[in-house]
Amino acid sequence: MIMHRYELYILTLLSLLFAGCQIQPVNGSVAIDIPANWDQQTENVSTWPAQDWWKGFGNTELNQLMISAQNNNYDLAAAATRVLQAEAQARLAGVALLPNVDLSASSGQQGVFGGENNVDASNSFGISLGASYEIDFWGKNRANLTAAQESLHASQFDRETIAITITSNVAIAYLQVLSLRERLAIAQLNLANAERVLKLVESRVKYGAVSPLDLAQQRAVVARQRTSIPPLEQQERDARSVLAILLGRPPQGFDVNNTSLESIALPEVGAGMPSELLTRRPDIQTAEAQLRAANANIAAARAAYFPSIRLTGSSGVQSTALAALFDGGLIYNLVASLAQPIFDAGRLEAEEDLALARREELIQFYRSTIINAFADVETALGTIQSTAEQQNYQTEELEQAEIAFQLAERRYREGAEDLLTVLDAQRTLFSAQDQYQLIRFARLQSLVTLFRALGGGWQLENESYAQSLQ
């Protein structure tokens, strides 16, 4: 028992010497100016987007596509496996805080070669239970665990960021397919109008009412209209391919049912207050978790300068005969050891400098992420307002262009206008129709972009990670 008392004295002495010396995480200010309000605001809407924000577009097919993307997208599946890896790393980091226990058994024989009847041989049998434990005086193991846990949080937030990106890209790709189908239908309708006018011109040329010049001009218009169709068809195929890939499906044979943006409603969404955005975007949470992990890594690097204290002990039984193994007395061994770094060629200092530099990098990245988040929301709000105004003006232009084309065609048929007026009205109408669809798609796209900029309806549950690091 003398050894046991000696180790107790050593532990008591170490506890008195090193009490209160635990290394704490290094903190620093990452304060950033947060605007009080947005420059652009949505009209009379203050609610944040729901988690299934895409349902606001009122399209059943889009809802089904979102479910398919969440279940089958390979990038999202890869992000989920990274979370599992981070969980395993956190469990590994926690192992150092617990004792290590081993059970061992042995048997052997010892003798002299050539001995008579091998009388000099002896047998030995033993069973022992050993344990070792590192006392975490300086908090190094606890800091490593904290860093691993924060890395796990960062991986979880990364997965949410990828999920938001994928769902918003699915919505945009789907809307683009429908927009291109509408533009294609408009191009085909304008081709039909141009061919109808061509027949009229051919009839008037036949009877000598107009010159062959009018015929050549209208044939050129028809050819131009036909030329505009193949690029739109290719763009529609490309958009469908993008959508299929987002759903984890091969593009071959993939299709959607809807053909028009008429089936898409305009959802309402509000941006809330800028300060609330800190808890609404998982990429901000990722940057903050990484910064917390860096703080813990600095604490671990500084704790490495101090001695490590390890306790080891074992107990067991030993006998020269297997039958008498448990008849003898208990054998035990207790050891307390202390290891202090003396010379390491600057390794520990370099590791601390590396941790400090990494933390400074993450501070700048954290600030940049917040600034970019504010910019994303502000840009999306401005685009929503701008495209809404453009759509109102373009609607009026489209109505007048349709009236002008109908009047020009009728007057040309009656001989009251020349073909140049009809051609100009044709170009104006086609341009107005195509531009209207582009603006309509841009408005819907800006709404999706706002949903993504606001974090896609994702919201941190339980306690917030958006508190400023002091």
Secondary structure, 3 states (H helix, E strand, C coil): CHHHHHHHHHHHHHHHHHCCCCCCCCCCCCCCCCCCCCCCCCCCCCCCCCCCHHHHHCCHHHHHHHHHHHHHCHHHHHHHHHHHHHHHHHHHHHHCCCCEEEEEEEEEEECCCCCHHHCCCEEEEEEEEEEEEEECCCCHHHHHHHHHHHHHHHHHHHHHHHHHHHHHHHHHHHHHHHHHHHHHHHHHHHHHHHHHHHHHHHHHHHCCCCCHHHHHHHHHHHHHHHHCHHHHHHHHHHHHHHHHHHCCCCCCCCCCCCCCHHHCCCCCCCCCCHHHHHHCCHHHHHHHHHHHHHHHHHHHHHHCCCCEEEEEEEEEEEECCHHHCCCCCCEEEEEEEEECCCCCCCHHHHHHHHHHHHHHHHHHHHHHHHHHHHHHHHHHHHHHHHHHHHHHHHHHHHHHHHHHHHHHHHHHHHCCCCHHHHHHHHHHHHHHHHHHHHHHHHHHHHHHHHHHHCCCCCCCCCCCCCCCCC
